[in-house]
Amino acid sequence: MIEIYTDGASSGNPGPGGYGVILRSEGHYNELSAGFRKTTNNRMELLATITGLEAIKSIDQEVLIYSDSKYVIDTIEKRWIYGWMKKGFAGKKNKDLWIRFMSVYTKHKVKFKWVKGHNGHLENERCDELAVQASKDRTNFLIDSVFEQENQKTLL
């Protein structure tokens, strides 16, 4: 079983943001994070989940993802994603990330566990620290080009 802990952060919505991920399995522990100059909290929550899954080197793994994001968990567990896909994501935000998510999600046996954010959960708190730190490190910001292009008018 591979455990993935995730969190996303955004200072403003949109604003500078980041994600933090912890991957843990028998004998292995890894932390991942990145910051973006303009993004949203939901994009960072979803990107944290994607990044964690993409870091798994072999397919068909049992994965348990811990997240405080109802946006991510409900979209999968309540099967909204399948209706969105059938309608070509019409009227839905983050289409690019949901497509990317589904391409890696289907490679594994994934389950989700919701954790209450900012409630003393050790790994969730660490992911929050990683996400916030990444969101403040302007020297290493990445560009969320899809988000910035889609929202060019509202960002000006």
C-alpha positions in Angstrom: 0.0 0.0 0.0 1.3 3.4 -1.0 0.0 6.3 1.1 -0.2 9.8 -0.4 -0.9 12.9 1.7 -1.7 16.1 -0.2 -2.5 19.7 0.3 -2.8 22.8 -1.8 -2.6 26.5 -0.9 -3.3 29.8 -2.7 -2.9 33.3 -1.4 -5.8 34.9 -3.1 -8.0 33.0 -5.4 -6.4 33.5 -7.9 -3.0 34.3 -6.5 0.3 32.7 -5.8 -0.1 29.1 -4.8 1.6 25.9 -4.2 1.1 22.2 -3.3 2.7 19.8 -0.9 2.8 16.0 -1.2 4.1 13.2 1.0 4.5 9.7 -0.5 5.0 6.9 2.0 5.3 3.2 1.6 7.2 0.4 3.2 10.7 1.8 3.7 10.2 4.9 1.6 9.3 8.5 2.3 9.4 11.4 -0.1 8.2 15.0 0.0 7.3 17.0 -3.2 6.2 20.6 -3.6 6.1 23.4 -6.2 4.8 26.9 -6.3 3.0 28.9 -9.0 2.7 32.6 -9.6 -1.1 32.6 -10.4 -3.4 29.8 -9.6 -6.3 28.7 -7.3 -6.6 26.6 -4.2 -8.7 24.0 -6.0 -6.1 23.7 -8.8 -3.3 23.2 -6.2 -5.3 20.6 -4.3 -5.9 18.7 -7.5 -2.3 19.1 -8.7 -1.0 17.8 -5.4 -3.0 14.6 -6.0 -1.9 14.3 -9.6 1.8 14.8 -8.6 1.6 12.2 -6.0 0.1 9.6 -8.3 2.5 10.5 -11.1 5.4 9.9 -8.8 4.5 6.2 -8.5 6.9 4.3 -10.8 4.9 1.1 -11.4 1.3 0.6 -12.4 -1.6 -1.3 -10.6 -0.6 -0.2 -7.1 -2.9 0.0 -4.2 -2.9 3.7 -3.2 -4.6 5.5 -0.3 -4.8 9.3 -0.7 -5.3 11.5 2.3 -6.7 14.9 1.4 -8.6 17.7 3.1 -10.1 18.7 -0.3 -13.8 17.8 -0.7 -13.5 19.2 -4.2 -11.1 16.4 -5.2 -12.6 13.6 -3.1 -16.2 14.3 -3.9 -15.6 14.6 -7.6 -14.3 11.1 -7.7 -16.2 9.3 -4.9 -19.5 10.8 -6.0 -18.6 10.0 -9.6 -19.2 13.5 -10.8 -16.1 13.2 -13.0 -17.8 10.7 -15.3 -20.7 13.0 -16.1 -18.3 15.8 -16.6 -16.3 13.7 -19.0 -19.4 12.7 -21.0 -20.3 16.4 -21.4 -16.7 17.3 -22.4 -16.3 19.2 -19.1 -18.8 21.8 -20.4 -18.9 24.6 -17.8 -16.4 23.0 -15.5 -13.2 24.4 -14.3 -9.8 22.7 -14.4 -10.6 20.5 -17.3 -6.8 20.2 -18.1 -6.1 18.9 -14.7 -9.0 16.5 -14.5 -8.0 14.9 -17.8 -4.4 14.6 -16.5 -5.8 13.2 -13.2 -7.9 10.5 -14.9 -4.9 9.4 -17.1 -2.9 8.5 -13.9 -5.8 7.6 -11.6 -6.9 4.7 -13.9 -3.5 3.1 -13.6 -3.9 2.3 -10.0 -6.4 1.0 -7.4 -7.0 4.3 -5.6 -9.0 5.0 -2.5 -9.5 8.4 -0.7 -9.6 9.3 2.9 -10.8 12.8 3.9 -8.9 14.5 6.7 -10.0 17.7 8.4 -7.5 20.4 7.4 -5.6 22.4 10.1 -6.7 19.9 12.7 -3.4 18.5 13.9 -3.1 15.6 11.4 0.7 15.3 11.2 1.1 14.6 7.5 -1.6 17.0 6.5 0.0 19.8 8.5 3.4 19.0 6.9 1.8 19.1 3.4 0.2 22.4 4.3 3.7 23.7 5.3 5.2 22.5 2.0 2.4 24.1 0.0 2.5 27.5 1.8 6.3 27.6 1.6 6.2 26.8 -2.1 3.5 29.5 -2.6 5.8 32.1 -1.1 9.1 31.2 -2.9 8.8 33.6 -5.8 12.3 32.8 -7.0 11.1 29.3 -8.1 7.6 29.9 -9.2 6.3 27.9 -12.1 3.7 29.2 -14.5 0.3 27.6 -14.6 0.0 28.5 -18.2 -3.4 26.8 -18.9 -5.0 28.7 -15.9 -3.3 32.0 -16.9 -4.4 31.7 -20.6 -8.0 30.7 -19.7 -8.3 33.6 -17.2 -6.2 36.2 -18.9 -9.0 38.8 -19.0 -9.8 38.4 -15.3 -6.2 38.5 -14.2 -5.5 41.9 -15.7 
